[in-house]
Amino acid sequence: NTVITGDDDFIGHELFNMLESFFNKQNFSDGVLDAGLAVILNGNRLSGSEFAVYRIPPVVNIGEELKITKSSILGKMLEGSSCVEDAALLHIKSIIDETVITKVLQSIGSSGVSISLDELNLFSIAKLFRTYIINETGQEVLPQEWGQFQCKSFLLHLLENQQTAKKKLLLVELPEYGMREQERAEWFDHLACSTMDN
């Protein structure tokens, strides 16, 4: 575990932005490496494709992090897992083309207007999904019912259990907001004993 400290919180925030960009955006990492700069961890020079990077901010909006979007933790996890196969997406597209699109085209007739299905991927079909949290008793929990300790612990547990071909890099922004002192200490203990593979 590495802790970045300083009088200016902005420096740590910007460093995290750069690390996220380095590992998540190929053009950015190529530019950094082409400029002769490097990211070094434990004496090893890293490439931009070595880590799957996840970031836990000082205040977690668990409702947003559990939406399947390119910027959410759940979206990044699922995108890296290949959980939706191309064959399944092609099958869904053919069903929509044969049913919905055909009927819409029949309805608008030969008016000079046509429609087609855009690229189908995890993020385009995710709008059809509803993600929710289930507690130990099987009841749905509203995201706003959870405190920061529960949100962050849940995300850490989710990331620990994720299977990925890449090593995982978890960026945790401090200071911790919305936690009591005991929760903060327990959260840091959980981080220190984390089974993350980095």
BALOBA-1460 file (C-alpha; in Angstrom, 3 decimals):
// residues 198
<rec num="1" residu="n" x="0.000" y="0.000" z="0.000"/>
<rec num="2" residu="t" x="1.307" y="3.428" z="-0.948"/>
<rec num="3" residu="v" x="0.018" y="6.610" z="0.660"/>
<rec num="4" residu="i" x="0.551" y="9.945" z="-1.076"/>
<rec num="5" residu="t" x="0.602" y="12.843" z="1.372"/>
<rec num="6" residu="g" x="1.062" y="16.568" z="1.134"/>
<rec num="7" residu="d" x="-0.363" y="19.932" z="2.094"/>
<rec num="8" residu="d" x="-2.202" y="20.270" z="-1.205"/>
<rec num="9" residu="d" x="-5.055" y="17.761" z="-1.748"/>
<rec num="10" residu="f" x="-5.184" y="18.825" z="-5.404"/>
<rec num="11" residu="i" x="-1.814" y="17.187" z="-6.179"/>
<rec num="12" residu="g" x="-3.023" y="13.735" z="-5.096"/>
<rec num="13" residu="h" x="-6.269" y="14.201" z="-7.021"/>
<rec num="14" residu="e" x="-4.400" y="15.141" z="-10.208"/>
<rec num="15" residu="l" x="-1.948" y="12.273" z="-9.769"/>
<rec num="16" residu="f" x="-4.903" y="9.863" z="-9.569"/>
<rec num="17" residu="n" x="-6.389" y="11.452" z="-12.709"/>
<rec num="18" residu="m" x="-3.111" y="10.857" z="-14.539"/>
<rec num="19" residu="l" x="-2.825" y="7.245" z="-13.328"/>
<rec num="20" residu="e" x="-6.407" y="6.555" z="-14.421"/>
<rec num="21" residu="s" x="-5.696" y="8.057" z="-17.826"/>
<rec num="22" residu="f" x="-2.414" y="6.174" z="-18.179"/>
<rec num="23" residu="f" x="-3.995" y="2.764" z="-17.592"/>
<rec num="24" residu="n" x="-7.437" y="3.380" z="-19.110"/>
<rec num="25" residu="k" x="-6.631" y="5.413" z="-22.230"/>
<rec num="26" residu="q" x="-4.185" y="3.882" z="-24.697"/>
<rec num="27" residu="n" x="-3.529" y="7.195" z="-26.502"/>
<rec num="28" residu="f" x="-2.600" y="8.884" z="-23.222"/>
<rec num="29" residu="s" x="-0.222" y="6.122" z="-22.102"/>
<rec num="30" residu="d" x="1.395" y="5.952" z="-25.548"/>
<rec num="31" residu="g" x="1.980" y="9.721" z="-25.405"/>
<rec num="32" residu="v" x="3.512" y="9.505" z="-21.937"/>
<rec num="33" residu="l" x="5.845" y="6.688" z="-22.963"/>
<rec num="34" residu="d" x="6.735" y="8.407" z="-26.260"/>
<rec num="35" residu="a" x="7.687" y="11.532" z="-24.299"/>
<rec num="36" residu="g" x="10.242" y="9.468" z="-22.362"/>
<rec num="37" residu="l" x="8.234" y="9.493" z="-19.131"/>
<rec num="38" residu="a" x="7.491" y="6.310" z="-17.211"/>
<rec num="39" residu="v" x="5.308" y="4.892" z="-14.491"/>
<rec num="40" residu="i" x="7.459" y="2.745" z="-12.212"/>
<rec num="41" residu="l" x="6.186" y="0.433" z="-9.480"/>
<rec num="42" residu="n" x="8.599" y="-1.507" z="-7.265"/>
<rec num="43" residu="g" x="11.403" y="-0.760" z="-9.723"/>
<rec num="44" residu="n" x="9.461" y="-2.097" z="-12.724"/>
<rec num="45" residu="r" x="8.509" y="0.110" z="-15.671"/>
<rec num="46" residu="l" x="4.790" y="-0.323" z="-16.402"/>
<rec num="47" residu="s" x="2.908" y="-0.289" z="-19.677"/>
<rec num="48" residu="g" x="-0.520" y="1.292" z="-20.026"/>
<rec num="49" residu="s" x="-2.217" y="-2.094" z="-20.363"/>
<rec num="50" residu="e" x="-0.992" y="-3.804" z="-17.189"/>
<rec num="51" residu="f" x="-3.638" y="-2.727" z="-14.695"/>
<rec num="52" residu="a" x="-7.386" y="-2.423" z="-14.456"/>
<rec num="53" residu="v" x="-7.760" y="0.804" z="-12.447"/>
<rec num="54" residu="y" x="-10.600" y="1.471" z="-10.015"/>
<rec num="55" residu="r" x="-11.051" y="4.616" z="-7.961"/>
<rec num="56" residu="i" x="-12.943" y="5.120" z="-4.714"/>
<rec num="57" residu="p" x="-13.558" y="8.846" z="-4.118"/>
<rec num="58" residu="p" x="-13.824" y="10.536" z="-0.684"/>
<rec num="59" residu="v" x="-17.633" y="10.408" z="-0.947"/>
<rec num="60" residu="v" x="-19.131" y="7.414" z="-2.747"/>
<rec num="61" residu="n" x="-22.491" y="7.724" z="-4.488"/>
<rec num="62" residu="i" x="-23.275" y="4.005" z="-4.496"/>
<rec num="63" residu="g" x="-26.312" y="4.487" z="-6.732"/>
<rec num="64" residu="e" x="-24.066" y="5.966" z="-9.449"/>
<rec num="65" residu="e" x="-21.250" y="3.434" z="-8.955"/>
<rec num="66" residu="l" x="-23.689" y="0.538" z="-9.442"/>
<rec num="67" residu="k" x="-25.041" y="1.860" z="-12.728"/>
<rec num="68" residu="i" x="-23.497" y="0.155" z="-15.735"/>
<rec num="69" residu="t" x="-21.708" y="3.094" z="-17.361"/>
<rec num="70" residu="k" x="-18.168" y="3.564" z="-18.680"/>
<rec num="71" residu="s" x="-17.230" y="5.695" z="-15.678"/>
<rec num="72" residu="s" x="-18.781" y="3.642" z="-12.847"/>
<rec num="73" residu="i" x="-16.918" y="0.950" z="-10.922"/>
<rec num="74" residu="l" x="-19.508" y="-1.684" z="-11.902"/>
<rec num="75" residu="g" x="-19.307" y="-0.650" z="-15.567"/>
<rec num="76" residu="k" x="-15.500" y="-0.861" z="-15.571"/>
<rec num="77" residu="m" x="-15.651" y="-4.264" z="-13.902"/>
<rec num="78" residu="l" x="-18.155" y="-5.669" z="-16.379"/>
<rec num="79" residu="e" x="-16.426" y="-4.137" z="-19.396"/>
<rec num="80" residu="g" x="-13.192" y="-5.877" z="-18.436"/>
<rec num="81" residu="s" x="-14.874" y="-9.223" z="-17.757"/>
<rec num="82" residu="s" x="-16.318" y="-9.944" z="-21.229"/>
<rec num="83" residu="c" x="-19.566" y="-10.961" z="-19.539"/>
<rec num="84" residu="v" x="-21.603" y="-10.140" z="-22.639"/>
<rec num="85" residu="e" x="-20.384" y="-12.146" z="-25.608"/>
<rec num="86" residu="d" x="-20.502" y="-10.832" z="-29.180"/>
<rec num="87" residu="a" x="-22.689" y="-13.780" z="-30.249"/>
<rec num="88" residu="a" x="-25.283" y="-12.864" z="-27.619"/>
<rec num="89" residu="l" x="-25.297" y="-9.234" z="-28.773"/>
<rec num="90" residu="l" x="-25.743" y="-10.311" z="-32.413"/>
<rec num="91" residu="h" x="-28.651" y="-12.525" z="-31.365"/>
<rec num="92" residu="i" x="-30.322" y="-9.651" z="-29.461"/>
<rec num="93" residu="k" x="-29.767" y="-7.335" z="-32.450"/>
<rec num="94" residu="s" x="-31.360" y="-9.807" z="-34.889"/>
<rec num="95" residu="i" x="-34.417" y="-10.200" z="-32.635"/>
<rec num="96" residu="i" x="-34.847" y="-6.408" z="-32.381"/>
<rec num="97" residu="d" x="-34.329" y="-6.024" z="-36.149"/>
<rec num="98" residu="e" x="-36.894" y="-8.741" z="-36.929"/>
<rec num="99" residu="t" x="-39.548" y="-7.520" z="-34.496"/>
<rec num="100" residu="v" x="-39.338" y="-3.904" z="-33.403"/>
<rec num="101" residu="i" x="-37.463" y="-2.325" z="-36.332"/>
<rec num="102" residu="t" x="-39.541" y="-4.139" z="-38.963"/>
<rec num="103" residu="k" x="-42.819" y="-3.011" z="-37.347"/>
<rec num="104" residu="v" x="-41.629" y="0.583" z="-36.998"/>
<rec num="105" residu="l" x="-40.547" y="0.664" z="-40.655"/>
<rec num="106" residu="q" x="-43.956" y="-0.704" z="-41.676"/>
<rec num="107" residu="s" x="-45.635" y="2.012" z="-39.596"/>
<rec num="108" residu="i" x="-43.729" y="4.905" z="-41.152"/>
<rec num="109" residu="g" x="-44.074" y="3.457" z="-44.656"/>
<rec num="110" residu="s" x="-42.249" y="5.040" z="-47.585"/>
<rec num="111" residu="s" x="-41.984" y="8.510" z="-46.071"/>
<rec num="112" residu="g" x="-38.255" y="8.783" z="-46.737"/>
<rec num="113" residu="v" x="-37.443" y="8.104" z="-43.083"/>
<rec num="114" residu="s" x="-35.710" y="4.971" z="-41.916"/>
<rec num="115" residu="i" x="-34.352" y="3.690" z="-38.629"/>
<rec num="116" residu="s" x="-31.741" y="1.152" z="-37.674"/>
<rec num="117" residu="l" x="-30.199" y="-0.177" z="-34.522"/>
<rec num="118" residu="d" x="-26.951" y="1.533" z="-33.524"/>
<rec num="119" residu="e" x="-23.985" y="-0.430" z="-32.265"/>
<rec num="120" residu="l" x="-25.109" y="-2.827" z="-29.580"/>
<rec num="121" residu="n" x="-22.798" y="-3.260" z="-26.600"/>
<rec num="122" residu="l" x="-22.951" y="-3.744" z="-22.844"/>
<rec num="123" residu="f" x="-23.459" y="-0.023" z="-22.235"/>
<rec num="124" residu="s" x="-26.268" y="0.415" z="-24.761"/>
<rec num="125" residu="i" x="-28.291" y="-2.488" z="-23.345"/>
<rec num="126" residu="a" x="-27.459" y="-1.531" z="-19.750"/>
<rec num="127" residu="k" x="-30.111" y="1.173" z="-19.941"/>
<rec num="128" residu="l" x="-32.633" y="-1.663" z="-19.807"/>
<rec num="129" residu="f" x="-31.246" y="-2.992" z="-16.519"/>
<rec num="130" residu="r" x="-32.077" y="-1.927" z="-12.986"/>
<rec num="131" residu="t" x="-29.299" y="-2.507" z="-10.467"/>
<rec num="132" residu="y" x="-30.241" y="-2.688" z="-6.810"/>
<rec num="133" residu="i" x="-28.783" y="-3.826" z="-3.504"/>
<rec num="134" residu="i" x="-30.135" y="-6.765" z="-1.511"/>
<rec num="135" residu="n" x="-29.393" y="-6.984" z="2.216"/>
<rec num="136" residu="e" x="-28.766" y="-10.103" z="4.309"/>
<rec num="137" residu="t" x="-32.519" y="-10.697" z="4.785"/>
<rec num="138" residu="g" x="-33.213" y="-10.575" z="1.044"/>
<rec num="139" residu="q" x="-34.819" y="-7.121" z="1.102"/>
<rec num="140" residu="e" x="-33.981" y="-4.358" z="-1.339"/>
<rec num="141" residu="v" x="-31.937" y="-1.532" z="0.174"/>
<rec num="142" residu="l" x="-32.126" y="1.980" z="-1.249"/>
<rec num="143" residu="p" x="-28.644" y="3.365" z="-2.015"/>
<rec num="144" residu="q" x="-29.218" y="6.427" z="0.175"/>
<rec num="145" residu="e" x="-29.828" y="4.145" z="3.184"/>
<rec num="146" residu="w" x="-26.173" y="3.128" z="3.197"/>
<rec num="147" residu="g" x="-23.481" y="5.111" z="4.964"/>
<rec num="148" residu="q" x="-20.042" y="5.727" z="3.481"/>
<rec num="149" residu="f" x="-18.503" y="2.832" z="5.420"/>
<rec num="150" residu="q" x="-21.003" y="0.368" z="3.943"/>
<rec num="151" residu="c" x="-20.607" y="1.800" z="0.427"/>
<rec num="152" residu="k" x="-16.816" y="1.669" z="0.432"/>
<rec num="153" residu="s" x="-16.659" y="-1.757" z="2.083"/>
<rec num="154" residu="f" x="-19.137" y="-3.097" z="-0.472"/>
<rec num="155" residu="l" x="-17.121" y="-1.736" z="-3.413"/>
<rec num="156" residu="l" x="-13.875" y="-3.127" z="-2.001"/>
<rec num="157" residu="h" x="-15.496" y="-6.557" z="-1.526"/>
<rec num="158" residu="l" x="-16.877" y="-6.411" z="-5.079"/>
<rec num="159" residu="l" x="-13.428" y="-5.571" z="-6.485"/>
<rec num="160" residu="e" x="-11.659" y="-8.222" z="-4.400"/>
<rec num="161" residu="n" x="-13.927" y="-10.902" z="-5.867"/>
<rec num="162" residu="q" x="-13.693" y="-9.703" z="-9.462"/>
<rec num="163" residu="q" x="-11.854" y="-11.991" z="-11.882"/>
<rec num="164" residu="t" x="-9.716" y="-10.129" z="-14.401"/>
<rec num="165" residu="a" x="-6.788" y="-10.940" z="-16.667"/>
<rec num="166" residu="k" x="-5.075" y="-7.722" z="-15.572"/>
<rec num="167" residu="k" x="-3.771" y="-6.866" z="-12.145"/>
<rec num="168" residu="k" x="-6.022" y="-4.465" z="-10.244"/>
<rec num="169" residu="l" x="-4.929" y="-1.039" z="-9.073"/>
<rec num="170" residu="l" x="-7.216" y="0.534" z="-6.502"/>
<rec num="171" residu="l" x="-6.960" y="4.292" z="-5.964"/>
<rec num="172" residu="v" x="-8.582" y="5.449" z="-2.714"/>
<rec num="173" residu="e" x="-8.888" y="9.204" z="-2.352"/>
<rec num="174" residu="l" x="-8.587" y="10.699" z="1.105"/>
<rec num="175" residu="p" x="-9.725" y="12.295" z="3.335"/>
<rec num="176" residu="e" x="-12.537" y="9.971" z="4.259"/>
<rec num="177" residu="y" x="-15.855" y="11.778" z="4.654"/>
<rec num="178" residu="g" x="-19.058" y="10.567" z="6.240"/>
<rec num="179" residu="m" x="-17.476" y="7.994" z="8.565"/>
<rec num="180" residu="r" x="-17.224" y="7.847" z="12.313"/>
<rec num="181" residu="e" x="-13.705" y="7.402" z="13.753"/>
<rec num="182" residu="q" x="-14.296" y="3.684" z="14.465"/>
<rec num="183" residu="e" x="-15.599" y="3.093" z="10.921"/>
<rec num="184" residu="r" x="-12.605" y="4.940" z="9.470"/>
<rec num="185" residu="a" x="-10.196" y="2.733" z="11.458"/>
<rec num="186" residu="e" x="-12.064" y="-0.419" z="10.375"/>
<rec num="187" residu="w" x="-12.050" y="0.762" z="6.744"/>
<rec num="188" residu="f" x="-8.269" y="1.297" z="6.809"/>
<rec num="189" residu="d" x="-7.799" y="-2.147" z="8.409"/>
<rec num="190" residu="h" x="-9.939" y="-3.659" z="5.633"/>
<rec num="191" residu="l" x="-7.796" y="-1.884" z="3.019"/>
<rec num="192" residu="a" x="-4.554" y="-3.058" z="4.643"/>
<rec num="193" residu="c" x="-5.760" y="-6.686" z="4.719"/>
<rec num="194" residu="s" x="-7.369" y="-6.526" z="1.279"/>
<rec num="195" residu="t" x="-6.946" y="-9.530" z="-0.964"/>
<rec num="196" residu="m" x="-6.596" y="-7.306" z="-4.036"/>
<rec num="197" residu="d" x="-3.835" y="-8.722" z="-6.214"/>
<rec num="198" residu="n" x="-1.655" y="-5.599" z="-6.249"/>
